[in-house]
Amino acid sequence: MSRRLCAVCILWASMVLPATASPTVFTLPNGLETIVFPRSDIPLVSIQFSIRHGYIYADHPLDEGIAHFYEHMLFKANSLTRTQQEFMRRLTEIGAAGWNGTTGGDAVNYYLTVPASEAERALELWAAVLIDTVFDPAEIRREISVVSNEIEGNRRDPGRAFWRLLNAGLYGKEQLYRTGHYETAHMGRFDRDLLVREQSRWYTPENCMIGLAGAIDEREALRLVAKYFGRWKQGSARPLTRPLATAGTRPRDPGLITGGFTNPAMVRVLLVWPGPSILSNRNETLTADVLSYYLSEKSGHFLASLMSNTTLFSRESAGFSFSTGRYNSEFIFQGEIPATNHTRIPAQAAHLQRTVRAYLADIAAGRRAIPQEALRRISARIINERIFRHEKPAALLQDVSWWWCTADLAYWQRYDRGISAVSRDDVRRTAARWLRSAPLGVVWAHDSLTNTITQHAGRNP
């Protein structure tokens, strides 16, 4: 390292991370973390910028959608490009591929891949984007229309409409603005002052991570990040983010029946439980991952038992999932039953729910112990899937960045070890804590079936 860079007082720490890569992490004095994965076998550099921001960070209904809107505003004017068209031309000039931005519940990400020779120009451009964005009032008004049309278009999609209803049942309609399912009526109040406020709270170096993977070594990455992002000033105090209220912590809605399912011959039944989050119990999130994999194995005992004891249509349409979140998370079971006898659908759905809950109760009580060999097999599968996915630098950065936003680099660093250490007692305790309670039950059917199902649902509680 040169004497000039030493004087910057950059904190540099090598980390022992999974076998997929041997990265280096360093932190600038302003708090900006950077993780570098050198890869000499490809002539490209993938770059990802991650911000701990997203739908759940909205602290008032009038701010619904501000994280998504802010993401859109960054593809416009800044200190290097005066217009959105000029910004696009600059991306073309540096050969950017696969570039975009995404907004989720816990994370906002911006990513691109460029030829290795253009890595410096890419970092220079994105320093201007993140630090020097120009919130032009005329562009704000135009983008309000663009984003409103996008959201209203999403609302007409049956799948998105369904998940909006599910979120309303789980978290309450009053909190939909924090789940990404929001109205567009308040967007008219978005102005430059509001965007500058968001910038000072969330788009700050101590709330951002830069990931680089590909044909760039650690020293060069350190030099470039310090050169272009060292001037980034820390922001103002951020408001406290609160978890969403869930069906487990407020009066729970009765089972939901909704239309929009595209297959008139089948009905999808879902059961949703709140689960452990990163800030509530990060160790339990690892156990939840293992448990959801076990319950979703196509050749496993759980799905075989459901096939034998219910009208579940097939193993391919059924399974458990667990979605880890920083503040909230969910277990979701999904399975499809045939709609051959419309009047019996509520009874069949109720029987499926009882059978799933009885199986989970046996795990929670220790009456159905998961073999240790099964846990070893599942942990190996999870780790192998990660290794396979991480063969692509861009996918590796997506995973690392998402975990950084949701937890931190230490969580990602220790994930494989944590998964391998999950025991049968851990699984039992997690099932007892989260899956023993009554879930939110949802029946998703074709529009032609909903009236019949609703009429008969009261007879089959």
GUROTI-289968 format. One record per residue (C-alpha): z, x, y; residue in three letters; residue number from 1. Coordinates in pm, 1 decimal. Example, Ala and Ser with C-alpha at 12.3 -4.5 7.8 and 13.67 -1.06 7.14 Angstrom:
PT          z          x          y   resn   resi
PT      780.0     1230.0     -450.0    ALA      1
PT      714.0     1367.0     -106.0    SER      2
This chain:
PT          z          x          y   resn   resi
PT        0.0        0.0        0.0    MET      1
PT      -86.8      136.5      342.3    SER      2
PT      183.3      226.1      590.9    ARG      3
PT       57.3      -49.5      823.7    ARG      4
PT      108.2     -317.5      559.3    LEU      5
PT      448.8     -181.2      467.5    CYS      6
PT      549.9     -236.6      827.6    ALA      7
PT      469.1     -605.9      791.7    VAL      8
PT      774.2     -628.7      562.2    CYS      9
PT      598.5     -846.8      308.7    ILE     10
PT      819.3     -946.9       19.0    LEU     11
PT      635.7     -854.2     -301.6    TRP     12
PT      758.0     -951.0     -645.9    ALA     13
PT      580.8     -914.7     -978.3    SER     14
PT      653.8    -1202.3    -1211.4    MET     15
PT      651.5    -1225.9    -1590.1    VAL     16
PT      437.1    -1533.7    -1638.2    LEU     17
PT      257.1    -1696.2    -1932.2    PRO     18
PT        9.5    -1494.7    -2134.2    ALA     19
PT     -281.5    -1662.5    -1955.7    THR     20
PT     -256.0    -1420.3    -1664.0    ALA     21
PT      -51.0    -1141.6    -1505.8    SER     22
PT      -22.9    -1247.4    -1142.5    PRO     23
PT      147.1    -1100.2     -842.3    THR     24
PT      342.9    -1306.1     -591.3    VAL     25
PT      416.6    -1202.4     -235.3    PHE     26
PT      571.9    -1380.9       61.4    THR     27
PT      488.9    -1317.5      424.7    LEU     28
PT      774.4    -1295.8      677.9    PRO     29
PT      679.1    -1644.5      799.3    ASN     30
PT      754.5    -1784.2      451.0    GLY     31
PT      398.4    -1824.5      321.1    LEU     32
PT      387.0    -1765.1      -55.5    GLU     33
PT       74.2    -1625.3     -218.4    THR     34
PT        1.9    -1586.8     -589.5    ILE     35
PT     -286.8    -1368.3     -708.3    VAL     36
PT     -450.5    -1365.7    -1053.1    PHE     37
PT     -693.5    -1069.3    -1069.6    PRO     38
PT     -993.3    -1128.7    -1300.6    ARG     39
PT    -1248.0     -850.7    -1321.1    SER     40
PT    -1477.0    -1036.2    -1561.9    ASP     41
PT    -1622.3    -1279.7    -1307.0    ILE     42
PT    -1782.6    -1209.6     -966.3    PRO     43
PT    -1613.0    -1510.0     -801.8    LEU     44
PT    -1286.6    -1585.5     -623.6    VAL     45
PT    -1125.5    -1928.2     -644.6    SER     46
PT     -887.6    -2013.1     -361.9    ILE     47
PT     -640.8    -2298.9     -336.9    GLN     48
PT     -413.9    -2402.3      -50.7    PHE     49
PT     -125.0    -2629.2     -144.8    SER     50
PT      103.4    -2824.4       88.8    ILE     51
PT      421.7    -3008.7       -4.2    ARG     52
PT      305.6    -3331.9      152.2    HIS     53
PT      169.1    -3657.1       16.8    GLY     54
PT      221.2    -4030.8       -1.0    TYR     55
PT      590.0    -4014.2      -87.1    ILE     56
PT      661.8    -3814.9      230.0    TYR     57
PT      579.8    -4108.0      459.2    ALA     58
PT      910.7    -4205.6      619.5    ASP     59
PT      802.1    -4537.9      771.0    HIS     60
PT      558.6    -4818.4      676.6    PRO     61
PT      366.6    -4758.2      997.9    LEU     62
PT      286.3    -4409.3      869.0    ASP     63
PT      126.4    -4529.7      547.7    GLU     64
PT     -172.3    -4318.9      452.5    GLY     65
PT     -107.6    -4049.5      712.9    ILE     66
PT     -108.4    -3769.2      451.1    ALA     67
PT     -449.1    -3880.2      321.6    HIS     68
PT     -583.6    -3922.9      672.2    PHE     69
PT     -461.6    -3578.4      776.3    TYR     70
PT     -643.8    -3426.1      479.8    GLU     71
PT     -968.3    -3583.3      602.2    HIS     72
PT     -919.2    -3449.1      954.0    MET     73
PT     -912.1    -3087.3      837.3    LEU     74
PT    -1282.6    -3087.3      747.2    PHE     75
PT    -1378.6    -3096.3     1112.8    LYS     76
PT    -1329.6    -2893.0     1428.5    ALA     77
PT    -1109.8    -2584.6     1451.2    ASN     78
PT    -1109.9    -2249.5     1630.7    SER     79
PT    -1416.2    -2133.3     1432.1    LEU     80
PT    -1621.1    -2451.3     1392.4    THR     81
PT    -1668.7    -2704.0     1672.4    ARG     82
PT    -1789.4    -2998.1     1462.6    THR     83
PT    -1777.4    -3126.6     1106.8    GLN     84
PT    -2146.2    -3036.9     1067.3    GLN     85
PT    -2075.3    -2679.4     1171.9    GLU     86
PT    -1783.3    -2665.6      929.6    PHE     87
PT    -2013.8    -2775.5      647.7    MET     88
PT    -2271.7    -2514.5      745.7    ARG     89
PT    -2005.9    -2244.6      735.3    ARG     90
PT    -1912.2    -2346.9      379.9    LEU     91
PT    -2279.0    -2329.1      282.6    THR     92
PT    -2315.7    -1984.2      438.9    GLU     93
PT    -2031.6    -1840.7      230.8    ILE     94
PT    -2163.2    -1999.4      -88.6    GLY     95
PT    -1865.3    -2230.5     -138.0    ALA     96
PT    -1874.7    -2425.5     -463.6    ALA     97
PT    -1645.4    -2696.9     -595.3    GLY     98
PT    -1471.2    -2734.2     -261.5    TRP     99
PT    -1270.6    -3039.8     -160.6    ASN    100
PT     -927.7    -3170.9      -71.7    GLY    101
PT     -698.1    -3407.8     -259.7    THR    102
PT     -389.2    -3606.4     -163.3    THR    103
PT     -136.5    -3717.7     -423.2    GLY    104
PT      221.0    -3833.5     -426.8    GLY    105
PT      384.4    -3491.1     -399.9    ASP    106
PT      100.2    -3257.6     -308.9    ALA    107
PT     -200.3    -3204.4      -84.5    VAL    108
PT     -447.9    -2943.4     -207.7    ASN    109
PT     -758.6    -2779.9      -63.2    TYR    110
PT     -973.9    -2565.1     -287.6    TYR    111
PT    -1302.5    -2378.6     -309.0    LEU    112
PT    -1472.1    -2102.4     -506.7    THR    113
PT    -1685.3    -1835.7     -337.3    VAL    114
PT    -1863.4    -1513.2     -433.7    PRO    115
PT    -1614.6    -1226.5     -431.8    ALA    116
PT    -1796.6    -1071.1     -137.4    SER    117
PT    -1720.1    -1380.6       72.3    GLU    118
PT    -1346.0    -1404.9        1.9    ALA    119
PT    -1253.7    -1267.0      343.4    GLU    120
PT    -1476.8    -1510.1      530.8    ARG    121
PT    -1335.7    -1796.6      326.3    ALA    122
PT     -977.8    -1700.1      414.2    LEU    123
PT    -1071.8    -1654.0      779.0    GLU    124
PT    -1224.6    -2003.0      787.0    LEU    125
PT     -929.5    -2167.7      618.9    TRP    126
PT     -678.9    -1995.0      843.9    ALA    127
PT     -861.6    -2163.3     1131.2    ALA    128
PT     -856.9    -2493.5      941.4    VAL    129
PT     -485.7    -2490.4      858.9    LEU    130
PT     -355.3    -2332.1     1180.3    ILE    131
PT     -605.6    -2423.8     1452.6    ASP    132
PT     -728.9    -2772.9     1366.5    THR    133
PT     -864.0    -2958.3     1670.7    VAL    134
PT     -767.7    -3325.3     1653.6    PHE    135
PT    -1047.5    -3463.8     1865.6    ASP    136
PT     -973.3    -3828.0     1964.1    PRO    137
PT    -1332.7    -3935.1     1909.5    ALA    138
PT    -1330.9    -3780.1     1559.9    GLU    139
PT     -999.9    -3951.8     1486.4    ILE    140
PT    -1147.2    -4291.7     1568.7    ARG    141
PT    -1453.9    -4224.9     1353.3    ARG    142
PT    -1244.1    -4104.3     1060.3    GLU    143
PT    -1020.0    -4411.8     1075.7    ILE    144
PT    -1329.5    -4615.2      994.0    SER    145
PT    -1432.7    -4375.2      713.9    VAL    146
PT    -1091.7    -4373.1      546.0    VAL    147
PT    -1046.2    -4749.7      589.6    SER    148
PT    -1376.5    -4812.2      411.4    ASN    149
PT    -1272.9    -4575.3      132.4    GLU    150
PT     -940.1    -4752.8       80.6    ILE    151
PT    -1091.2    -5101.3       96.0    GLU    152
PT    -1355.0    -4991.9     -153.8    GLY    153
PT    -1083.5    -4866.8     -385.5    ASN    154
PT     -909.1    -5201.5     -356.8    ARG    155
PT    -1209.8    -5370.9     -515.9    ARG    156
PT    -1195.4    -5142.0     -818.4    ASP    157
PT    -1020.6    -5334.6    -1102.1    PRO    158
PT     -840.8    -5026.4    -1231.8    GLY    159
PT     -704.1    -4930.4     -891.8    ARG    160
PT     -601.6    -5290.1     -824.0    ALA    161
PT     -413.1    -5291.4    -1152.5    PHE    162
PT     -221.7    -4971.2    -1078.5    TRP    163
PT     -135.9    -5107.3     -735.9    ARG    164
PT       24.1    -5410.8     -902.7    LEU    165
PT      203.3    -5188.9    -1151.6    LEU    166
PT      346.8    -4975.3     -873.0    ASN    167
PT      458.0    -5286.8     -690.5    ALA    168
PT      640.9    -5401.9    -1002.3    GLY    169
PT      804.3    -5064.2    -1057.8    LEU    170
PT      889.9    -4964.4     -701.5    TYR    171
PT      870.2    -5285.3     -499.2    GLY    172
PT      597.7    -5411.1     -268.8    LYS    173
PT      787.5    -5283.4       31.8    GLU    174
PT      736.8    -4924.1      -88.2    GLN    175
PT      367.4    -4932.9     -175.3    LEU    176
PT      290.5    -4732.5      137.2    TYR    177
PT      461.2    -4437.0      -35.9    ARG    178
PT      264.6    -4461.7     -362.3    THR    179
PT      -91.2    -4423.1     -232.1    GLY    180
PT     -158.5    -4797.3     -254.7    HIS    181
PT     -145.3    -4891.5      109.4    TYR    182
PT     -293.4    -5131.7      359.8    GLU    183
PT     -527.6    -5003.1      629.5    THR    184
PT     -404.6    -5225.8      913.0    ALA    185
PT     -174.9    -4962.3     1063.0    HIS    186
PT     -435.9    -4688.1     1074.5    MET    187
PT     -544.4    -4801.2     1419.3    GLY    188
PT     -229.8    -4640.3     1558.8    ARG    189
PT     -321.7    -4295.5     1425.3    PHE    190
PT     -376.9    -4062.1     1717.8    ASP    191
PT     -358.9    -3697.4     1808.8    ARG    192
PT       16.0    -3706.2     1882.2    ASP    193
PT       90.6    -3842.9     1536.0    LEU    194
PT     -127.3    -3578.6     1368.4    LEU    195
PT       33.2    -3298.3     1569.6    VAL    196
PT      372.3    -3428.3     1459.3    ARG    197
PT      262.2    -3417.3     1094.3    GLU    198
PT      127.0    -3067.8     1147.5    GLN    199
PT      458.2    -2939.3     1286.9    SER    200
PT      653.1    -3095.4      999.9    ARG    201
PT      441.3    -3023.4      694.1    TRP    202
PT      147.7    -2792.3      767.8    TYR    203
PT      363.2    -2486.6      813.8    THR    204
PT      365.1    -2152.2      629.8    PRO    205
PT      700.8    -2204.5      460.6    GLU    206
PT      568.5    -2535.0      321.1    ASN    207
PT      241.4    -2390.2      188.4    CYS    208
PT      122.9    -2171.8      -96.6    MET    209
PT     -207.3    -1986.9     -128.4    ILE    210
PT     -345.3    -1913.9     -473.6    GLY    211
PT     -630.6    -1670.6     -544.5    LEU    212
PT     -790.1    -1604.0     -882.4    ALA    213
PT    -1092.2    -1395.0     -972.7    GLY    214
PT    -1249.5    -1069.4     -859.9    ALA    215
PT     -989.0     -969.8     -602.2    ILE    216
PT     -702.6     -724.4     -650.5    ASP    217
PT     -349.1     -765.9     -525.2    GLU    218
PT     -370.2     -513.7     -243.7    ARG    219
PT     -684.0     -665.3      -97.1    GLU    220
PT     -540.3    -1016.4     -127.0    ALA    221
PT     -220.5     -903.4       47.2    LEU    222
PT     -419.2     -741.2      327.8    ARG    223
PT     -639.6    -1045.1      388.6    LEU    224
PT     -363.2    -1305.2      371.4    VAL    225
PT     -148.1    -1100.0      609.7    ALA    226
PT     -446.7    -1048.8      843.8    LYS    227
PT     -540.8    -1413.6      877.8    TYR    228
PT     -221.3    -1607.1      805.4    PHE    229
PT       45.9    -1373.0      941.7    GLY    230
PT       15.0    -1541.3     1283.6    ARG    231
PT      103.9    -1885.4     1139.9    TRP    232
PT      428.8    -2000.2     1300.7    LYS    233
PT      701.2    -2187.2     1117.0    GLN    234
PT      734.2    -2555.1     1199.9    GLY    235
PT      994.1    -2804.4     1310.2    SER    236
PT     1257.8    -2964.0     1091.1    ALA    237
PT     1118.3    -3194.8      825.4    ARG    238
PT     1267.8    -3538.8      763.3    PRO    239
PT     1460.8    -3592.2      442.1    LEU    240
PT     1238.5    -3739.3      170.3    THR    241
PT     1402.3    -4000.9      -48.0    ARG    242
PT     1308.8    -4104.6     -402.0    PRO    243
PT     1134.8    -4435.9     -451.0    LEU    244
PT     1353.7    -4719.6     -571.1    ALA    245
PT     1251.0    -4797.7     -930.1    THR    246
PT     1281.1    -5087.8    -1167.6    ALA    247
PT     1581.5    -4909.8    -1314.7    GLY    248
PT     1772.7    -4899.7     -985.7    THR    249
PT     1693.9    -5238.8     -831.6    ARG    250
PT     1661.2    -5597.4     -954.2    PRO    251
PT     1375.5    -5569.4    -1200.3    ARG    252
PT     1069.4    -5789.5    -1185.5    ASP    253
PT     1000.8    -5995.3    -1496.4    PRO    254
PT      701.1    -5896.3    -1701.5    GLY    255
PT      374.9    -5886.0    -1510.9    LEU    256
PT       55.5    -6058.4    -1621.4    ILE    257
PT     -260.4    -5961.0    -1439.8    THR    258
PT     -636.5    -5981.9    -1476.2    GLY    259
PT     -913.1    -5732.1    -1415.6    GLY    260
PT     -923.3    -5571.6    -1760.1    PHE    261
PT    -1289.7    -5516.8    -1839.4    THR    262
PT    -1282.5    -5593.7    -2214.2    ASN    263
PT    -1249.9    -5968.8    -2289.4    PRO    264
PT    -1189.6    -5898.3    -2658.9    ALA    265
PT     -876.0    -5690.0    -2601.5    MET    266
PT     -553.4    -5706.5    -2401.8    VAL    267
PT     -369.2    -5395.0    -2285.4    ARG    268
PT        9.9    -5395.5    -2303.1    VAL    269
PT      206.4    -5142.6    -2098.1    LEU    270
PT      575.5    -5057.0    -2087.1    LEU    271
PT      701.0    -4847.3    -1795.9    VAL    272
PT     1035.6    -4672.6    -1755.8    TRP    273
PT     1160.0    -4448.3    -1474.7    PRO    274
PT     1219.1    -4095.4    -1600.9    GLY    275
PT     1371.3    -3763.0    -1497.9    PRO    276
PT     1228.0    -3595.7    -1189.7    SER    277
PT     1223.8    -3232.6    -1082.7    ILE    278
PT     1499.8    -3278.0     -826.0    LEU    279
PT     1714.7    -3496.0    -1052.5    SER    280
PT     1696.5    -3288.9    -1372.8    ASN    281
PT     1414.5    -3038.9    -1415.0    ARG    282
PT     1521.9    -2937.2    -1765.8    ASN    283
PT     1488.6    -3295.2    -1884.9    GLU    284
PT     1131.8    -3310.4    -1758.0    THR    285
PT     1043.4    -3048.8    -2018.5    LEU    286
PT     1203.3    -3258.6    -2291.2    THR    287
PT     1019.1    -3563.7    -2159.6    ALA    288
PT      688.0    -3376.8    -2193.3    ASP    289
PT      764.9    -3289.6    -2556.3    VAL    290
PT      881.2    -3642.8    -2639.3    LEU    291
PT      570.8    -3803.5    -2488.6    SER    292
PT      346.7    -3566.4    -2688.9    TYR    293
PT      536.3    -3650.5    -3008.3    TYR    294
PT      503.8    -4025.2    -2951.3    LEU    295
PT      130.9    -3991.1    -2878.6    SER    296
PT       26.4    -3787.5    -3183.6    GLU    297
PT     -260.5    -3977.9    -3343.8    LYS    298
PT     -146.0    -3872.8    -3691.0    SER    299
PT      221.9    -3913.6    -3607.0    GLY    300
PT      480.6    -4151.9    -3748.2    HIS    301
PT      530.4    -4350.2    -3427.2    PHE    302
PT      174.2    -4478.2    -3392.6    LEU    303
PT      142.6    -4527.3    -3768.6    ALA    304
PT      456.5    -4742.3    -3759.0    SER    305
PT      317.8    -4953.6    -3475.3    LEU    306
PT      -10.8    -5000.5    -3661.9    MET    307
PT      178.8    -5125.9    -3967.0    SER    308
PT      423.6    -5353.1    -3788.9    ASN    309
PT      228.8    -5501.0    -3496.3    THR    310
PT     -120.2    -5613.8    -3400.7    THR    311
PT     -187.0    -5283.3    -3225.1    LEU    312
PT     -562.1    -5236.3    -3241.3    PHE    313
PT     -599.1    -4862.8    -3293.9    SER    314
PT     -432.9    -4526.5    -3252.9    ARG    315
PT     -704.9    -4422.3    -3009.2    GLU    316
PT     -606.3    -4690.3    -2759.3    SER    317
PT     -231.8    -4624.4    -2778.9    ALA    318
PT        0.8    -4354.1    -2662.5    GLY    319
PT      288.8    -4239.6    -2444.9    PHE    320
PT      257.0    -4042.2    -2124.6    SER    321
PT      506.2    -3885.1    -1890.2    PHE    322
PT      420.8    -3806.2    -1529.5    SER    323
PT      650.9    -3546.4    -1376.2    THR    324
PT      725.7    -3588.3    -1006.9    GLY    325
PT      933.5    -3409.4     -750.1    ARG    326
PT     1123.1    -3723.9     -653.0    TYR    327
PT     1020.3    -3985.1     -912.1    ASN    328
PT      857.2    -3992.6    -1253.0    SER    329
PT      754.9    -4245.3    -1515.9    GLU    330
PT      724.8    -4288.5    -1889.8    PHE    331
PT      432.4    -4516.6    -1973.6    ILE    332
PT      341.2    -4662.5    -2310.8    PHE    333
PT       -2.8    -4820.5    -2343.8    GLN    334
PT     -150.1    -5003.9    -2639.0    GLY    335
PT     -423.8    -5263.0    -2693.9    GLU    336
PT     -401.1    -5577.7    -2904.7    ILE    337
PT     -692.4    -5804.5    -3001.0    PRO    338
PT     -746.3    -6123.9    -2801.1    ALA    339
PT     -868.0    -6326.8    -3098.6    THR    340
PT     -601.3    -6597.6    -3057.7    ASN    341
PT     -535.7    -6646.6    -2688.5    HIS    342
PT     -227.3    -6861.3    -2729.9    THR    343
PT      -51.8    -6600.3    -2943.4    ARG    344
PT     -106.4    -6308.0    -2706.2    ILE    345
PT      233.1    -6339.9    -2530.4    PRO    346
PT      414.6    -6345.4    -2865.2    ALA    347
PT      215.4    -6047.7    -2992.4    GLN    348
PT      280.1    -5852.5    -2673.1    ALA    349
PT      651.0    -5932.0    -2691.2    ALA    350
PT      662.3    -5822.4    -3056.2    HIS    351
PT      488.7    -5496.1    -2969.8    LEU    352
PT      744.6    -5432.7    -2697.1    GLN    353
PT     1037.5    -5505.3    -2931.0    ARG    354
PT      893.7    -5275.5    -3197.0    THR    355
PT      842.1    -4988.8    -2949.4    VAL    356
PT     1192.9    -5031.9    -2809.6    ARG    357
PT     1348.7    -5044.5    -3156.9    ALA    358
PT     1179.1    -4716.2    -3248.0    TYR    359
PT     1299.0    -4553.9    -2926.3    LEU    360
PT     1649.7    -4688.9    -2982.9    ALA    361
PT     1654.2    -4520.3    -3323.8    ASP    362
PT     1563.0    -4187.5    -3161.3    ILE    363
PT     1827.0    -4235.7    -2890.7    ALA    364
PT     2097.4    -4315.7    -3145.8    ALA    365
PT     2005.4    -4027.4    -3375.7    GLY    366
PT     1896.9    -4259.3    -3656.6    ARG    367
PT     1542.9    -4119.1    -3641.4    ARG    368
PT     1563.4    -3743.7    -3591.7    ALA    369
PT     1243.4    -3564.7    -3498.5    ILE    370
PT     1185.7    -3272.7    -3740.2    PRO    371
PT     1230.3    -2930.0    -3586.5    GLN    372
PT      894.6    -2831.8    -3730.8    GLU    373
PT      734.4    -3114.1    -3531.4    ALA    374
PT      892.1    -2981.4    -3212.9    LEU    375
PT      756.0    -2633.0    -3285.2    ARG    376
PT      410.5    -2775.4    -3349.4    ARG    377
PT      414.1    -2977.6    -3028.6    ILE    378
PT      534.7    -2689.6    -2811.8    SER    379
PT      259.0    -2467.8    -2958.1    ALA    380
PT        1.2    -2735.4    -2886.0    ARG    381
PT      116.3    -2776.3    -2524.8    ILE    382
PT      109.7    -2400.3    -2467.5    ILE    383
PT     -230.5    -2359.7    -2634.8    ASN    384
PT     -379.7    -2638.6    -2424.5    GLU    385
PT     -255.4    -2463.6    -2111.2    ARG    386
PT     -402.5    -2130.9    -2220.6    ILE    387
PT     -737.3    -2296.3    -2292.0    PHE    388
PT     -739.5    -2475.8    -1957.1    ARG    389
PT     -645.7    -2159.8    -1770.9    HIS    390
PT     -956.7    -1976.6    -1888.9    GLU    391
PT    -1116.9    -2116.3    -1575.1    LYS    392
PT     -960.6    -1962.6    -1262.2    PRO    393
PT    -1000.8    -2280.1    -1058.3    ALA    394
PT     -818.5    -2486.4    -1322.1    ALA    395
PT     -543.4    -2224.8    -1342.5    LEU    396
PT     -489.7    -2248.0     -967.4    LEU    397
PT     -485.9    -2627.0     -981.1    GLN    398
PT     -201.7    -2618.3    -1232.7    ASP    399
PT       -1.3    -2350.1    -1055.2    VAL    400
PT      -44.7    -2516.9     -716.4    SER    401
PT       51.1    -2858.6     -847.5    TRP    402
PT      367.9    -2721.8    -1005.9    TRP    403
PT      451.0    -2529.9     -690.4    TRP    404
PT      431.7    -2853.2     -488.5    CYS    405
PT      621.3    -3052.4     -749.2    THR    406
PT      882.1    -2788.0     -832.1    ALA    407
PT      832.5    -2417.5     -756.5    ASP    408
PT      677.7    -2109.2     -910.7    LEU    409
PT      988.3    -2044.4    -1120.7    ALA    410
PT      939.1    -2376.6    -1299.1    TYR    411
PT      577.9    -2289.1    -1380.3    TRP    412
PT      681.2    -1938.1    -1478.9    GLN    413
PT      938.1    -2061.0    -1731.1    ARG    414
PT      748.8    -2367.6    -1852.2    TYR    415
PT      632.5    -2225.7    -2186.4    ASP    416
PT      976.6    -2089.1    -2267.6    ARG    417
PT     1136.8    -2417.1    -2166.8    GLY    418
PT      900.9    -2623.0    -2381.6    ILE    419
PT      965.8    -2396.7    -2680.8    SER    420
PT     1342.3    -2432.8    -2639.4    ALA    421
PT     1352.2    -2815.4    -2654.0    VAL    422
PT     1577.9    -2925.5    -2939.4    SER    423
PT     1625.8    -3245.6    -3134.4    ARG    424
PT     1949.5    -3307.9    -2946.0    ASP    425
PT     1763.3    -3271.3    -2616.9    ASP    426
PT     1512.8    -3532.6    -2729.6    VAL    427
PT     1785.3    -3771.3    -2839.2    ARG    428
PT     1975.4    -3737.9    -2511.6    ARG    429
PT     1661.9    -3789.2    -2301.3    THR    430
PT     1563.1    -4097.3    -2501.8    ALA    431
PT     1914.2    -4234.3    -2466.8    ALA    432
PT     1928.0    -4173.3    -2093.1    ARG    433
PT     1587.3    -4312.3    -1997.9    TRP    434
PT     1419.3    -4506.5    -2278.1    LEU    435
PT     1709.8    -4714.6    -2403.2    ARG    436
PT     1691.3    -4936.0    -2092.5    SER    437
PT     1455.2    -5232.5    -2062.7    ALA    438
PT     1109.6    -5129.2    -1937.1    PRO    439
PT      884.5    -5305.4    -1696.0    LEU    440
PT      644.0    -5492.7    -1924.0    GLY    441
PT      284.4    -5550.3    -1815.7    VAL    442
PT        3.5    -5744.6    -1981.0    VAL    443
PT     -340.1    -5651.4    -1846.4    TRP    444
PT     -611.0    -5893.3    -1956.6    ALA    445
PT     -960.2    -6010.2    -1874.6    HIS    446
PT     -971.5    -6266.8    -1595.1    ASP    447
PT    -1076.5    -6535.9    -1843.8    SER    448
PT     -749.5    -6492.0    -2038.2    LEU    449
PT     -482.2    -6469.7    -1769.9    THR    450
PT     -425.4    -6843.9    -1725.0    ASN    451
PT     -379.4    -6899.8    -2097.8    THR    452
PT     -146.2    -6602.3    -2131.7    ILE    453
PT       60.0    -6711.3    -1831.9    THR    454
PT       93.2    -7066.8    -1964.0    GLN    455
PT      226.4    -6945.4    -2298.1    HIS    456
PT      436.0    -6655.8    -2168.9    ALA    457
PT      733.0    -6877.8    -2088.5    GLY    458
PT      757.4    -6983.8    -2451.8    ARG    459
PT      772.5    -6621.9    -2567.4    ASN    460
PT     1028.5    -6441.0    -2346.7    PRO    461
